[in-house]
Amino acid sequence: MCEITVLFLLINSVMTYVNNSFNINKYLSNNLTSYFKAIFIGALTPFCSCSTIPLFNSLLKNGINHGISFAYLLTSPLINPMIFTMLLAAFGLKITIFYVTFIVIFVFIVSFVLSFLAADLLLKDDFLLIKQESKCKCKAKLKFKECFYKALLSYKKIFKYIFFGMLIGAFFHNFIPQDLLSNNLANLGIYGIFLASLFGILLYVRTDLIIPLGISLMNAGFPLGVLFSFLIAGGGCSLPELILLKSMFKTRMMIIFILSVLAMANIFGILLYFFY
């Protein structure tokens, strides 16, 4: 709760101040390279699924295209220098490069297609008004304390979502059902991939905590496809994150986000199942 609060207030204040002073919209304008810039930003931020929300919220509130912002949201919990290093040590260069390449391509395709959908079909009204205001070229310069005050007002609007999200997160935090993975899902073949992604999306676990478990499971003959399906779904989405996103997304956008993470987890798991 404290971590999310500090991140939300700090990131929103800084991003509002930077955008007001230097107009970050021109660096993340609606073009192809901006999707990869957003993916790159996501790959540099070592956040779990819930910790991505403050920066994602700030991107939307500063008028960044929802598709480009979505690229950051999907990437951040699944790629970062620590995860890359741990994957390299645990599974080798070939699988690590395959994992990173797959995530980048998948995220780009989904977020690019998403950008063609109208924002008013996906985002709640507060963000639509902000996007319209961000197009005004005659914005008054804001002092940092004014930016912080705006962040406080935004925080007040989503406090109940943060509170309930973190309450559920505290219950599930870093819980990994090792017995379920090793004794049940491993024996279901390709069906274990689908079930692993469903179990993963219901939990709240960091990707870099799943990888050490994966080493011991792999040595015991555990299918890599099932393991990575759980890793991507568990790291890319969680119940607390969904509660937080509910403050920003309409129902159809929630469905798109969940299906995107599930598709990413299952497709990568199936590829590993048949080719590794």
C-alpha positions as CSV (number, residue, x, y, z in Angstrom):
1,M,0.0,0.0,0.0
2,C,2.8,2.4,1.0
3,E,4.8,1.5,-2.1
4,I,1.9,2.1,-4.5
5,T,1.0,5.4,-2.8
6,V,4.5,6.8,-3.0
7,L,5.0,5.6,-6.6
8,F,1.6,7.1,-7.6
9,L,2.2,10.5,-6.1
10,L,5.8,10.8,-7.1
11,I,5.5,9.5,-10.7
12,N,2.3,11.4,-11.4
13,S,3.8,14.6,-10.0
14,V,7.0,14.3,-12.0
15,M,5.3,13.2,-15.2
16,T,2.8,16.1,-15.0
17,Y,5.6,18.6,-14.4
18,V,7.8,17.2,-17.2
19,N,4.9,17.1,-19.7
20,N,3.9,20.6,-18.7
21,S,7.4,21.9,-19.1
22,F,8.8,19.9,-22.0
23,N,5.7,18.2,-23.7
24,I,6.6,14.5,-23.6
25,N,3.8,13.9,-26.1
26,K,6.1,14.7,-28.9
27,Y,8.5,11.9,-27.8
28,L,5.6,9.4,-27.5
29,S,3.5,10.7,-30.4
30,N,1.2,8.4,-32.3
31,N,3.7,6.7,-34.6
32,L,5.3,3.2,-34.9
33,T,8.6,4.1,-33.1
34,S,6.7,5.3,-30.0
35,Y,5.3,1.8,-29.4
36,F,8.9,0.5,-29.2
37,K,9.9,3.5,-27.0
38,A,7.1,2.5,-24.6
39,I,8.2,-1.1,-24.7
40,F,11.7,0.0,-24.0
41,I,10.6,2.2,-21.0
42,G,8.7,-0.9,-19.7
43,A,11.7,-3.1,-20.1
44,L,13.8,-0.6,-18.0
45,T,11.3,-0.4,-15.1
46,P,11.6,-3.3,-12.6
47,F,8.0,-3.2,-11.5
48,C,5.5,-5.9,-10.6
49,S,2.1,-5.9,-12.2
50,C,0.6,-3.5,-9.6
51,S,3.6,-1.2,-9.5
52,T,3.2,-0.5,-13.3
53,I,-0.1,1.3,-12.6
54,P,1.2,4.7,-11.4
55,L,3.3,5.3,-14.6
56,F,0.6,3.8,-16.8
57,N,-2.0,6.2,-15.2
58,S,0.4,9.1,-15.7
59,L,0.9,8.3,-19.4
60,L,-2.8,8.3,-20.0
61,K,-3.3,11.5,-18.0
62,N,-0.7,13.3,-20.0
63,G,-2.5,12.5,-23.2
64,I,-0.3,9.6,-24.5
65,N,-2.2,7.4,-26.9
66,H,-3.9,4.5,-25.2
67,G,-2.3,1.9,-27.5
68,I,1.2,3.2,-26.7
69,S,0.4,3.4,-23.0
70,F,-0.9,-0.2,-23.2
71,A,2.4,-1.3,-24.7
72,Y,4.2,-0.1,-21.5
73,L,1.6,-1.8,-19.3
74,L,2.0,-5.2,-20.9
75,T,5.8,-5.1,-21.0
76,S,6.9,-3.7,-17.7
77,P,6.2,-6.7,-15.4
78,L,7.5,-9.2,-17.9
79,I,10.9,-7.7,-19.1
80,N,13.5,-5.9,-17.1
81,P,17.3,-6.3,-16.7
82,M,16.9,-8.6,-13.6
83,I,14.4,-10.9,-15.3
84,F,16.7,-11.1,-18.4
85,T,19.7,-12.0,-16.3
86,M,17.8,-14.6,-14.3
87,L,16.3,-16.2,-17.4
88,L,19.7,-16.3,-19.0
89,A,21.2,-18.0,-16.0
90,A,18.3,-20.5,-15.6
91,F,17.3,-21.4,-19.2
92,G,20.2,-20.3,-21.4
93,L,20.6,-17.7,-24.2
94,K,18.3,-19.3,-26.8
95,I,15.1,-19.4,-24.6
96,T,15.9,-16.0,-23.1
97,I,16.2,-14.3,-26.6
98,F,13.1,-16.2,-27.7
99,Y,11.2,-15.0,-24.7
100,V,12.1,-11.3,-25.0
101,T,11.6,-11.3,-28.8
102,F,8.2,-12.9,-28.5
103,I,7.0,-10.5,-25.8
104,V,8.2,-7.4,-27.8
105,I,6.5,-8.6,-31.0
106,F,3.3,-9.7,-29.3
107,V,3.0,-6.5,-27.3
108,F,3.6,-4.3,-30.3
109,I,1.0,-6.1,-32.4
110,V,-1.7,-6.0,-29.7
111,S,-1.1,-2.4,-28.7
112,F,-0.9,-1.2,-32.3
113,V,-4.2,-2.9,-33.1
114,L,-5.7,-1.5,-29.9
115,S,-4.8,2.1,-31.0
116,F,-7.4,1.8,-33.8
117,L,-10.2,1.4,-31.3
118,A,-11.8,4.7,-30.1
119,A,-10.6,5.7,-26.7
120,D,-14.2,6.4,-25.6
121,L,-14.9,2.7,-26.0
122,L,-12.1,1.7,-23.7
123,L,-11.3,4.4,-21.1
124,K,-13.5,6.0,-18.4
125,D,-14.7,9.6,-18.9
126,D,-12.1,11.2,-16.6
127,F,-9.3,10.1,-19.0
128,L,-11.2,11.2,-22.1
129,L,-11.5,14.7,-20.7
130,I,-7.9,14.8,-19.8
131,K,-6.9,13.7,-23.3
132,Q,-9.0,16.5,-24.8
133,E,-7.4,19.0,-22.4
134,S,-3.9,17.8,-23.2
135,K,-4.4,18.8,-26.9
136,C,-4.7,22.5,-25.8
137,K,-1.5,24.3,-26.8
138,C,-2.0,27.2,-24.4
139,K,-1.4,25.4,-21.1
140,A,-0.2,27.5,-18.2
141,K,3.1,26.5,-16.7
142,L,2.6,24.7,-13.4
143,K,4.9,24.7,-10.4
144,F,5.9,21.3,-9.0
145,K,3.7,21.8,-5.9
146,E,0.7,22.3,-8.2
147,C,1.6,19.1,-10.0
148,F,1.8,17.3,-6.7
149,Y,-1.6,18.7,-5.7
150,K,-3.1,17.4,-9.0
151,A,-1.6,14.0,-8.2
152,L,-3.2,14.1,-4.8
153,L,-6.6,14.8,-6.3
154,S,-6.1,11.9,-8.8
155,Y,-5.0,9.6,-5.9
156,K,-8.1,10.5,-4.0
157,K,-10.3,9.3,-6.9
158,I,-8.7,5.9,-7.0
159,F,-7.9,5.4,-3.3
160,K,-10.7,2.8,-2.8
161,Y,-9.4,0.8,-5.7
162,I,-5.8,0.9,-4.3
163,F,-7.1,-0.1,-0.9
164,F,-9.1,-3.1,-2.0
165,G,-6.4,-4.1,-4.5
166,M,-3.7,-4.1,-2.0
167,L,-5.9,-5.9,0.5
168,I,-6.3,-8.8,-1.9
169,G,-2.7,-8.5,-2.9
170,A,-1.5,-8.9,0.7
171,F,-3.4,-12.2,0.8
172,F,-2.0,-13.6,-2.4
173,H,1.4,-11.8,-2.4
174,N,4.1,-14.1,-3.8
175,F,2.0,-17.3,-3.2
176,I,3.1,-19.9,-5.7
177,P,1.2,-23.2,-5.5
178,Q,4.2,-25.4,-6.1
179,D,2.5,-28.7,-5.3
180,L,-0.3,-27.8,-7.8
181,L,2.3,-27.0,-10.5
182,S,4.5,-30.0,-10.0
183,N,2.0,-32.7,-9.2
184,N,-1.1,-31.8,-11.3
185,L,-0.5,-29.4,-14.1
186,A,2.7,-31.1,-15.2
187,N,0.8,-34.3,-16.0
188,L,-1.9,-32.7,-18.2
189,G,0.2,-32.1,-21.2
190,I,-0.9,-29.2,-23.4
191,Y,-4.0,-28.7,-21.3
192,G,-1.7,-27.8,-18.4
193,I,-0.6,-24.7,-20.3
194,F,-4.1,-23.3,-20.3
195,L,-4.8,-24.1,-16.7
196,A,-1.4,-22.7,-15.6
197,S,-2.2,-19.4,-17.2
198,L,-5.6,-19.2,-15.5
199,F,-4.1,-20.0,-12.1
200,G,-1.3,-17.5,-12.7
201,I,-3.7,-14.6,-13.5
202,L,-5.6,-15.2,-10.2
203,L,-2.5,-14.7,-8.1
204,Y,-0.1,-11.8,-7.3
205,V,3.5,-12.9,-7.9
206,R,6.6,-11.3,-9.4
207,T,8.1,-12.9,-12.5
208,D,11.6,-12.9,-10.9
209,L,10.3,-15.0,-8.0
210,I,8.8,-17.7,-10.3
211,I,12.1,-18.2,-12.2
212,P,14.1,-19.7,-9.2
213,L,11.2,-22.2,-8.7
214,G,11.3,-22.9,-12.4
215,I,14.9,-24.1,-12.1
216,S,14.0,-26.9,-9.6
217,L,10.9,-27.8,-11.6
218,M,12.8,-28.0,-14.8
219,N,15.5,-30.2,-13.3
220,A,12.6,-32.6,-12.2
221,G,11.4,-32.8,-15.8
222,F,8.6,-30.2,-15.6
223,P,7.3,-29.0,-19.0
224,L,8.8,-25.6,-19.9
225,G,5.6,-24.7,-21.8
226,V,3.5,-25.0,-18.6
227,L,6.1,-23.2,-16.5
228,F,6.3,-20.2,-18.8
229,S,2.6,-20.0,-19.3
230,F,2.3,-19.6,-15.5
231,L,5.2,-17.2,-15.4
232,I,3.8,-14.8,-18.1
233,A,0.2,-14.9,-16.8
234,G,1.2,-14.6,-13.1
235,G,3.7,-11.8,-13.8
236,G,1.7,-10.0,-16.4
237,C,-1.6,-9.7,-14.6
238,S,-3.0,-10.1,-11.1
239,L,-6.3,-9.6,-9.2
240,P,-5.0,-6.5,-7.4
241,E,-3.9,-5.0,-10.7
242,L,-7.3,-5.7,-12.3
243,I,-9.0,-3.8,-9.4
244,L,-6.7,-0.9,-9.9
245,L,-7.2,-0.9,-13.7
246,K,-11.0,-0.9,-13.0
247,S,-10.6,2.8,-12.0
248,M,-9.4,3.6,-15.5
249,F,-10.8,1.0,-17.9
250,K,-14.3,0.3,-19.1
251,T,-15.4,-3.3,-19.1
252,R,-14.4,-4.1,-22.7
253,M,-10.9,-2.8,-22.0
254,M,-10.6,-5.0,-18.9
255,I,-11.6,-8.0,-21.1
256,I,-9.1,-7.0,-23.8
257,F,-6.3,-6.7,-21.2
258,I,-7.1,-10.1,-19.6
259,L,-7.4,-11.9,-23.0
260,S,-4.1,-10.3,-24.1
261,V,-2.2,-11.6,-21.1
262,L,-3.8,-15.1,-21.4
263,A,-3.1,-15.2,-25.2
264,M,0.5,-14.2,-24.6
265,A,1.0,-16.8,-21.9
266,N,-0.7,-19.6,-23.8
267,I,0.8,-19.0,-27.3
268,F,4.3,-18.8,-25.8
269,G,3.7,-21.9,-23.7
270,I,2.4,-23.9,-26.7
271,L,5.4,-22.8,-28.8
272,L,7.8,-24.1,-26.1
273,Y,5.7,-27.3,-25.7
274,F,6.1,-28.2,-29.3
275,F,9.5,-26.9,-30.2
276,Y,11.6,-27.3,-27.0
